[in-house]
Amino acid sequence: TQVYSEWGYSFREQKNWTGAIEKYLEGLKVVPDSDRLLSRTLSAIDDWADVSMKANDWDAAIKVYDRGLVYLPNSGHLKNNRDYCVSKKAETAGK
C-alpha cells in the first residue's frame, strides 16, 4: 500500500492526474481492501476536477467524474460530486 500510495502521490505533485489515479488503481488490484489507496484515488479525482471547477468549466469537471466512474462505477462519492457539477452547470446556464 505504501509503495503505491507514494508512487501515485509523486504523479499528483506533477499534476499528472491520470498517472496518479492509474497507480492508485494498480495498487488496489494488489491490495483490494486498502482504504488508503481508495481514499487517495477519490482525492486525486476530486483534485483533478477541482481545477475545472475553479474555472467554472463544469463540462470538464463532469468529464473528470465520468472518467472516475469508469474506474469506480459504484462510488457514491463520485456520483454525488458529479451531480453537484451538473447542478452548478444548470445554475450558471440560467444566469
MDTraj code that builds the backbone (N, CA, C; nanometers):
import mdtraj as md
import numpy as np

residues = "THR GLN VAL TYR SER GLU TRP GLY TYR SER PHE ARG GLU GLN LYS ASN TRP THR GLY ALA ILE GLU LYS TYR LEU GLU GLY LEU LYS VAL VAL PRO ASP SER ASP ARG LEU LEU SER ARG THR LEU SER ALA ILE ASP ASP TRP ALA ASP VAL SER MET LYS ALA ASN ASP TRP ASP ALA ALA ILE LYS VAL TYR ASP ARG GLY LEU VAL TYR LEU PRO ASN SER GLY HIS LEU LYS ASN ASN ARG ASP TYR CYS VAL SER LYS LYS ALA GLU THR ALA GLY LYS".split()
xyz = np.array([
    [0.0826, -0.1194, 0.0000],
    [0.0000, 0.0000, 0.0000],
    [0.0865, 0.1251, 0.0000],
    [0.1876, 0.1253, 0.0851],
    [0.2747, 0.2424, 0.0979],
    [0.3439, 0.2771, -0.0336],
    [0.3941, 0.1756, -0.1020],
    [0.4672, 0.1977, -0.2273],
    [0.3746, 0.2611, -0.3310],
    [0.2559, 0.2051, -0.3495],
    [0.1621, 0.2592, -0.4480],
    [0.1116, 0.3968, -0.4072],
    [0.0932, 0.4156, -0.2792],
    [0.0479, 0.5447, -0.2287],
    [0.1492, 0.6541, -0.2606],
    [0.2746, 0.6270, -0.2319],
    [0.3785, 0.7268, -0.2587],
    [0.4042, 0.7442, -0.4085],
    [0.3962, 0.6349, -0.4817],
    [0.4169, 0.6406, -0.6254],
    [0.3073, 0.7261, -0.6902],
    [0.1838, 0.7016, -0.6519],
    [0.0729, 0.7823, -0.7032],
    [0.0875, 0.9282, -0.6638],
    [0.1302, 0.9514, -0.5409],
    [0.1468, 1.0892, -0.4937],
    [0.2524, 1.1639, -0.5748],
    [0.3557, 1.0941, -0.6184],
    [0.4592, 1.1601, -0.6991],
    [0.3999, 1.2099, -0.8305],
    [0.3049, 1.1374, -0.8853],
    [0.2361, 1.1840, -1.0062],
    [0.1467, 1.3048, -0.9744],
    [0.0810, 1.3010, -0.8601],
    [-0.0071, 1.4124, -0.8203],
    [0.0707, 1.5423, -0.8066],
    [0.1904, 1.5329, -0.7516],
    [0.2715, 1.6538, -0.7364],
    [0.3007, 1.7187, -0.8711],
    [0.3052, 1.6387, -0.9764],
    [0.3298, 1.6880, -1.1115],
    [0.1998, 1.7237, -1.1836],
    [0.0886, 1.7135, -1.1134],
    [-0.0445, 1.7364, -1.1717],
    [-0.0743, 1.6364, -1.2835],
    [-0.0123, 1.5198, -1.2760],
    [-0.0391, 1.4117, -1.3695],
    [-0.1492, 1.3259, -1.3079],
    [-0.2720, 1.3730, -1.3248],
    [-0.3863, 1.3107, -1.2577],
    [-0.4079, 1.1672, -1.3059],
    [-0.3992, 1.1471, -1.4360],
    [-0.4204, 1.0127, -1.4901],
    [-0.3158, 0.9162, -1.4351],
    [-0.1913, 0.9570, -1.4344],
    [-0.0852, 0.8713, -1.3813],
    [-0.1081, 0.8362, -1.2356],
    [-0.1479, 0.9356, -1.1571],
    [-0.1727, 0.9113, -1.0146],
    [-0.2872, 0.8135, -0.9945],
    [-0.3971, 0.8381, -1.0636],
    [-0.5149, 0.7527, -1.0481],
    [-0.4838, 0.6099, -1.0916],
    [-0.4158, 0.5971, -1.2044],
    [-0.3826, 0.4634, -1.2523],
    [-0.2896, 0.3897, -1.1559],
    [-0.1984, 0.4627, -1.0932],
    [-0.1077, 0.3981, -0.9976],
    [-0.1846, 0.3544, -0.8726],
    [-0.2739, 0.4399, -0.8237],
    [-0.3546, 0.4008, -0.7076],
    [-0.4415, 0.2788, -0.7413],
    [-0.5006, 0.2795, -0.8618],
    [-0.5848, 0.1671, -0.9028],
    [-0.5032, 0.0390, -0.9189],
    [-0.3814, 0.0539, -0.9677],
    [-0.2914, -0.0613, -0.9773],
    [-0.2672, -0.1191, -0.8375],
    [-0.2462, -0.0299, -0.7416],
    [-0.2281, -0.0735, -0.6042],
    [-0.3516, -0.1424, -0.5484],
    [-0.4695, -0.0928, -0.5869],
    [-0.5936, -0.1542, -0.5389],
    [-0.6134, -0.2949, -0.5952],
    [-0.5539, -0.3220, -0.7098],
    [-0.5604, -0.4588, -0.7625],
    [-0.4764, -0.5528, -0.6776],
    [-0.3671, -0.4994, -0.6232],
    [-0.2781, -0.5796, -0.5398],
    [-0.3331, -0.5899, -0.3975],
    [-0.3847, -0.4778, -0.3470],
    [-0.4387, -0.4717, -0.2099],
    [-0.5819, -0.4165, -0.2191],
    [-0.6779, -0.5014, -0.2601],
    [-0.8128, -0.4521, -0.2896],
    [-0.8892, -0.3925, -0.1713],
    [-0.8496, -0.4234, -0.0516],
    [-0.9216, -0.3708, 0.0641],
    [-0.8507, -0.2505, 0.1274],
    [-0.7640, -0.1856, 0.0521],
    [-0.6886, -0.0724, 0.1060],
    [-0.7723, 0.0554, 0.1048],
    [-0.8183, 0.0937, 0.2226],
    [-0.8936, 0.2187, 0.2350],
    [-0.8066, 0.3382, 0.1972],
    [-0.6788, 0.3278, 0.2277],
    [-0.5860, 0.4378, 0.1972],
    [-0.5760, 0.4616, 0.0466],
    [-0.5606, 0.3547, -0.0308],
    [-0.5489, 0.3706, -0.1757],
    [-0.6816, 0.4159, -0.2372],
    [-0.7914, 0.3645, -0.1853],
    [-0.9216, 0.4094, -0.2349],
    [-0.9417, 0.5576, -0.2056],
    [-0.9083, 0.5983, -0.0850],
    [-0.9206, 0.7390, -0.0469],
    [-0.8330, 0.8282, -0.1350],
    [-0.7124, 0.7839, -0.1604],
    [-0.6215, 0.8624, -0.2451],
    [-0.6715, 0.8682, -0.3894],
    [-0.7302, 0.7610, -0.4365],
    [-0.7863, 0.7614, -0.5712],
    [-0.8975, 0.8648, -0.5813],
    [-0.9897, 0.8611, -0.4869],
    [-1.1008, 0.9569, -0.4870],
    [-1.0502, 1.0995, -0.4732],
    [-0.9528, 1.1186, -0.3881],
    [-0.8962, 1.2514, -0.3675],
    [-0.8285, 1.3037, -0.4937],
    [-0.7591, 1.2173, -0.5658],
    [-0.6941, 1.2594, -0.6903],
    [-0.7982, 1.2997, -0.7943],
    [-0.9067, 1.2243, -0.8022],
    [-1.0138, 1.2586, -0.8959],
    [-1.0746, 1.3930, -0.8570],
    [-1.0980, 1.4136, -0.7279],
    [-1.1521, 1.5418, -0.6812],
    [-1.0566, 1.6570, -0.7124],
    [-0.9280, 1.6370, -0.6885],
    [-0.8301, 1.7428, -0.7166],
    [-0.8263, 1.7759, -0.8650],
    [-0.8361, 1.6734, -0.9479],
    [-0.8359, 1.6923, -1.0921],
    [-0.9597, 1.7720, -1.1340],
    [-1.0756, 1.7338, -1.0838],
    [-1.1993, 1.8046, -1.1169],
    [-1.1975, 1.9470, -1.0625],
    [-1.1338, 1.9655, -0.9479],
    [-1.1294, 2.0971, -0.8838],
    [-1.0642, 2.2027, -0.9730],
    [-0.9678, 2.1613, -1.0531],
    [-0.9029, 2.2544, -1.1464],
    [-1.0090, 2.3156, -1.2383],
    [-1.0963, 2.2332, -1.2918],
    [-1.2032, 2.2807, -1.3810],
    [-1.3118, 2.3542, -1.3043],
    [-1.3435, 2.3077, -1.1852],
    [-1.4478, 2.3720, -1.1058],
    [-1.4100, 2.5151, -1.0705],
    [-1.2835, 2.5368, -1.0369],
    [-1.2387, 2.6722, -1.0036],
    [-1.2484, 2.7655, -1.1237],
    [-1.2410, 2.7082, -1.2439],
    [-1.2520, 2.7872, -1.3665],
    [-1.3974, 2.7931, -1.4155],
    [-1.4894, 2.7393, -1.3366],
    [-1.6303, 2.7298, -1.3738],
    [-1.6508, 2.6558, -1.5053],
    [-1.5632, 2.5619, -1.5331],
    [-1.5757, 2.4777, -1.6520],
    [-1.6418, 2.3475, -1.6080],
    [-1.7726, 2.3551, -1.5946],
    [-1.8484, 2.2436, -1.5385],
    [-1.8482, 2.1225, -1.6305],
    [-1.8465, 2.1448, -1.7627],
    [-1.8413, 2.0315, -1.8552],
    [-1.7134, 1.9506, -1.8344],
    [-1.6010, 2.0188, -1.8185],
    [-1.4735, 1.9486, -1.7969],
    [-1.4746, 1.8741, -1.6636],
    [-1.5299, 1.9358, -1.5606],
    [-1.5368, 1.8699, -1.4302],
    [-1.6256, 1.7456, -1.4373],
    [-1.7363, 1.7568, -1.5081],
    [-1.8261, 1.6419, -1.5247],
    [-1.7528, 1.5287, -1.5968],
    [-1.6739, 1.5629, -1.6980],
    [-1.5973, 1.4607, -1.7707],
    [-1.4976, 1.3902, -1.6793],
    [-1.4369, 1.4657, -1.5884],
    [-1.3441, 1.4036, -1.4930],
    [-1.4192, 1.3023, -1.4071],
    [-1.5350, 1.3424, -1.3566],
    [-1.6121, 1.2493, -1.2731],
    [-1.6652, 1.1318, -1.3541],
    [-1.7018, 1.1566, -1.4805],
    [-1.7431, 1.0451, -1.5663],
    [-1.6297, 0.9442, -1.5800],
    [-1.5098, 0.9952, -1.6003],
    [-1.3938, 0.9064, -1.6131],
    [-1.3692, 0.8320, -1.4821],
    [-1.3810, 0.9029, -1.3707],
    [-1.3655, 0.8385, -1.2408],
    [-1.4667, 0.7274, -1.2199],
    [-1.5878, 0.7484, -1.2692],
    [-1.6909, 0.6459, -1.2540],
    [-1.6669, 0.5244, -1.3437],
    [-1.5873, 0.5414, -1.4477],
    [-1.5461, 0.4256, -1.5265],
    [-1.4558, 0.3375, -1.4395],
    [-1.3666, 0.4029, -1.3644],
    [-1.2755, 0.3298, -1.2763],
    [-1.3473, 0.2716, -1.1551],
    [-1.4349, 0.3522, -1.0962],
    [-1.5033, 0.3143, -0.9717],
    [-1.6538, 0.3361, -0.9895],
    [-1.7202, 0.2481, -1.0654],
    [-1.8599, 0.2714, -1.1029],
    [-1.9598, 0.2736, -0.9870],
    [-1.9254, 0.2174, -0.8750],
    [-2.0178, 0.2130, -0.7618],
    [-1.9895, 0.3198, -0.6571],
    [-1.9069, 0.4165, -0.6902],
    [-1.8685, 0.5178, -0.5921],
    [-1.9782, 0.6226, -0.5742],
    [-2.0404, 0.6203, -0.4588],
    [-2.1391, 0.7227, -0.4253],
    [-2.0751, 0.8599, -0.4167],
    [-1.9521, 0.8635, -0.3714],
    [-1.8778, 0.9896, -0.3605],
    [-1.8653, 1.0557, -0.4979],
    [-1.8207, 0.9784, -0.5973],
    [-1.8032, 1.0338, -0.7309],
    [-1.9376, 1.0706, -0.7939],
    [-2.0383, 0.9882, -0.7727],
    [-2.1717, 1.0180, -0.8260],
    [-2.2253, 1.1471, -0.7664],
    [-2.2080, 1.1634, -0.6365],
    [-2.2546, 1.2847, -0.5691],
    [-2.1824, 1.4084, -0.6229],
    [-2.0515, 1.3996, -0.6368],
    [-1.9751, 1.5146, -0.6859],
    [-2.0073, 1.5455, -0.8315],
    [-2.0332, 1.4427, -0.9110],
    [-2.0742, 1.4646, -1.0491],
    [-2.2098, 1.5356, -1.0517],
    [-2.3021, 1.4891, -0.9686],
    [-2.4338, 1.5532, -0.9619],
    [-2.4218, 1.7001, -0.9213],
    [-2.3316, 1.7302, -0.8301],
    [-2.3080, 1.8688, -0.7894],
    [-2.2641, 1.9521, -0.9096],
    [-2.1718, 1.8991, -0.9885],
    [-2.1233, 1.9721, -1.1062],
    [-2.2350, 1.9924, -1.2080],
    [-2.3186, 1.8924, -1.2246],
    [-2.4322, 1.9054, -1.3171],
    [-2.5259, 2.0155, -1.2692],
    [-2.5509, 2.0212, -1.1390],
    [-2.6404, 2.1252, -1.0861],
    [-2.5784, 2.2637, -1.0983],
    [-2.4470, 2.2737, -1.0773],
    [-2.3787, 2.4036, -1.0933],
    [-2.3805, 2.4467, -1.2393],
    [-2.3655, 2.3536, -1.3309],
    [-2.3725, 2.3850, -1.4729],
    [-2.5112, 2.4404, -1.5079],
    [-2.6142, 2.3743, -1.4572],
    [-2.7508, 2.4202, -1.4834],
    [-2.7756, 2.5564, -1.4204],
    [-2.7221, 2.5765, -1.3014],
    [-2.7368, 2.7045, -1.2309],
    [-2.6714, 2.8178, -1.3084],
    [-2.5523, 2.7945, -1.3574],
    [-2.4805, 2.9009, -1.4299],
    [-2.5386, 2.9221, -1.5688],
    [-2.6002, 2.8192, -1.6259],
    [-2.6628, 2.8341, -1.7575],
    [-2.7867, 2.9236, -1.7482],
    [-2.8484, 2.9254, -1.6313],
    [-2.9677, 3.0056, -1.6113],
    [-2.9396, 3.1524, -1.5856],
    [-2.8141, 3.1889, -1.5703],
    [-2.7783, 3.3283, -1.5398],
    [-2.7516, 3.4065, -1.6649],
])
top = md.Topology()
chain = top.add_chain()
for i, resn in enumerate(residues, 1):
    res = top.add_residue(resn, chain, resSeq=i)
    for name in ("N", "CA", "C"):
        top.add_atom(name, md.element.get_by_symbol(name[0]), res)
traj = md.Trajectory(xyz[None], top)
